[in-house]
Amino acid sequence: MKKDHPKKKGRKLNLILCAASFVIMLAFLFFIDKPDKLFNALKNVQPLFLVLCVASMFAYWLCETATVHVILKPLCPAARLRDTWYDTIIGQYFNCITPFASGGQPMQAYYFTEFGVPLGNALTALLSRFIVYQFVLTAYSAATLAAGFRTEGKILIEGGLMPFVLIGFAINTGVIIFLLGIALWRKGTEKAVNGIITLLNKMRIIKKPMKQRLYYTREVRKFHNNFQFIKKNVGVILKAVLFTSIQLLLYLNISYFLYRGFFQNADMLWGRIITYQAYVNMFSSFMPLPGAMGAAELGYAGFFNKIFGEFTGAATLLWRIFTFYLPIIVGIIHLLTLKRRGFVLPDKVDLNEIKRQGSAK
């Protein structure tokens, strides 16, 4: 009997976890809301705003496609926009089904090489996009935290939500500080990383410190080389920043469309909803489960309870369908389309080896 490759088993397990999370989410929503109440709420939502939610997600993917493509084109003029779109959707799919969204970028690198893009160029485009995304995300987080603290701070403190906001903001800010350290002080950053690895090894948190030092030193140098590319292509990066800013705004706006779907004639709460959605992102983005399962739903219900009121359960369900399960469904469709075109999933490809090869180029 033929056995599945370990990577294929891992993907199946992650998909099972995603399906289980959907069942658990429904059970949770039925716990806080009676089933008939939830179904009535879903029946009363205006279909137009549901269409706008779906359109926002597709526009979100288009913006990410534009970001990657505008960076990739100077590196590989033969790169095709259609292939970058497929690559973006594949990345979204694997981000959803892997812990810490760790599977997207390696799979994107693999498929770019299948599309004829040199591996070094693919990794440069993907890493540059990651750097831009982190800077724009932190800027959004800082802006919403500053704008919303005065008006929403008391509500968040009373509701016990402020610590989660601050922890999420601190993690995002830490990532930016680390990236700036790589850009401006590579050798010092390498020493700091090696010192942390030594400390963690003494605390018996990690094993094989030499292997970890080699890996993270390679990653630091790879990011440092990317910053050199960014410094030489400021115009390209500014375009990428613009597309990424629009992309994040589209994502944050989905909750507003849901709000208008439930409350067609209600007061305008756009700024408050955008702020709360940013807080949910900060809170859940570094949870170590595929799609931040559990944390995302709890965070959304906690932050938006006072906005959606009796419709909180239905809003949480719809938001999760649009932002988590829709990318999985669309991703599977795109993967099946690629399979029919002759592409296969890299079950026997060591994706870490792909990244190591890219570092050496």
SULFEN-V881025 format. One record per residue. N is the residue number from 1. NEAR is the number of other ideal C-beta (glycine too) atoms within 10 Angstrom. Layout:
# SULFEN-V881025
n | near
N | NEAR
N | NEAR
This chain:
# SULFEN-V881025
n | near
1 | 2
2 | 4
3 | 7
4 | 11
5 | 14
6 | 10
7 | 16
8 | 13
9 | 12
10 | 14
11 | 19
12 | 12
13 | 12
14 | 20
15 | 15
16 | 11
17 | 17
18 | 18
19 | 12
20 | 11
21 | 22
22 | 17
23 | 9
24 | 14
25 | 22
26 | 14
27 | 9
28 | 18
29 | 20
30 | 13
31 | 9
32 | 13
33 | 20
34 | 11
35 | 11
36 | 8
37 | 16
38 | 20
39 | 12
40 | 14
41 | 20
42 | 16
43 | 8
44 | 12
45 | 19
46 | 14
47 | 8
48 | 11
49 | 18
50 | 17
51 | 12
52 | 19
53 | 21
54 | 14
55 | 13
56 | 20
57 | 19
58 | 13
59 | 17
60 | 24
61 | 19
62 | 16
63 | 21
64 | 22
65 | 22
66 | 21
67 | 28
68 | 27
69 | 21
70 | 22
71 | 26
72 | 25
73 | 16
74 | 16
75 | 18
76 | 18
77 | 7
78 | 9
79 | 23
80 | 14
81 | 13
82 | 10
83 | 19
84 | 25
85 | 18
86 | 23
87 | 30
88 | 25
89 | 24
90 | 23
91 | 27
92 | 22
93 | 23
94 | 25
95 | 21
96 | 24
97 | 25
98 | 19
99 | 15
100 | 13
101 | 18
102 | 13
103 | 23
104 | 22
105 | 20
106 | 23
107 | 22
108 | 26
109 | 24
110 | 21
111 | 21
112 | 26
113 | 19
114 | 15
115 | 19
116 | 11
117 | 23
118 | 15
119 | 17
120 | 17
121 | 19
122 | 26
123 | 26
124 | 24
125 | 30
126 | 23
127 | 22
128 | 25
129 | 26
130 | 16
131 | 22
132 | 23
133 | 17
134 | 16
135 | 18
136 | 21
137 | 20
138 | 20
139 | 16
140 | 23
141 | 23
142 | 15
143 | 13
144 | 23
145 | 19
146 | 9
147 | 15
148 | 20
149 | 15
150 | 8
151 | 11
152 | 22
153 | 13
154 | 11
155 | 15
156 | 20
157 | 13
158 | 9
159 | 13
160 | 9
161 | 19
162 | 17
163 | 11
164 | 20
165 | 27
166 | 15
167 | 13
168 | 23
169 | 19
170 | 11
171 | 15
172 | 22
173 | 13
174 | 12
175 | 18
176 | 17
177 | 11
178 | 16
179 | 20
180 | 13
181 | 18
182 | 23
183 | 17
184 | 11
185 | 13
186 | 17
187 | 9
188 | 11
189 | 22
190 | 18
191 | 11
192 | 14
193 | 20
194 | 16
195 | 10
196 | 13
197 | 21
198 | 14
199 | 12
200 | 14
201 | 16
202 | 10
203 | 8
204 | 7
205 | 9
206 | 15
207 | 9
208 | 11
209 | 15
210 | 9
211 | 11
212 | 18
213 | 16
214 | 12
215 | 17
216 | 16
217 | 17
218 | 15
219 | 15
220 | 20
221 | 15
222 | 19
223 | 20
224 | 19
225 | 18
226 | 22
227 | 18
228 | 10
229 | 18
230 | 19
231 | 10
232 | 10
233 | 18
234 | 9
235 | 9
236 | 18
237 | 21
238 | 11
239 | 16
240 | 25
241 | 16
242 | 16
243 | 22
244 | 23
245 | 17
246 | 17
247 | 21
248 | 21
249 | 16
250 | 18
251 | 20
252 | 22
253 | 19
254 | 23
255 | 27
256 | 22
257 | 22
258 | 26
259 | 22
260 | 20
261 | 22
262 | 22
263 | 16
264 | 12
265 | 5
266 | 10
267 | 6
268 | 10
269 | 16
270 | 13
271 | 13
272 | 20
273 | 23
274 | 20
275 | 22
276 | 27
277 | 24
278 | 26
279 | 28
280 | 27
281 | 22
282 | 25
283 | 26
284 | 21
285 | 18
286 | 16
287 | 17
288 | 9
289 | 17
290 | 24
291 | 26
292 | 24
293 | 21
294 | 15
295 | 18
296 | 24
297 | 24
298 | 17
299 | 24
300 | 25
301 | 19
302 | 20
303 | 27
304 | 24
305 | 16
306 | 13
307 | 20
308 | 23
309 | 11
310 | 13
311 | 24
312 | 22
313 | 26
314 | 24
315 | 24
316 | 27
317 | 21
318 | 23
319 | 23
320 | 20
321 | 16
322 | 21
323 | 22
324 | 21
325 | 17
326 | 17
327 | 22
328 | 22
329 | 11
330 | 16
331 | 21
332 | 14
333 | 12
334 | 18
335 | 20
336 | 10
337 | 12
338 | 18
339 | 11
340 | 8
341 | 8
342 | 7
343 | 16
344 | 11
345 | 17
346 | 17
347 | 12
348 | 10
349 | 16
350 | 12
351 | 17
352 | 10
353 | 10
354 | 19
355 | 19
356 | 14
357 | 15
358 | 22
359 | 16
360 | 9
361 | 12
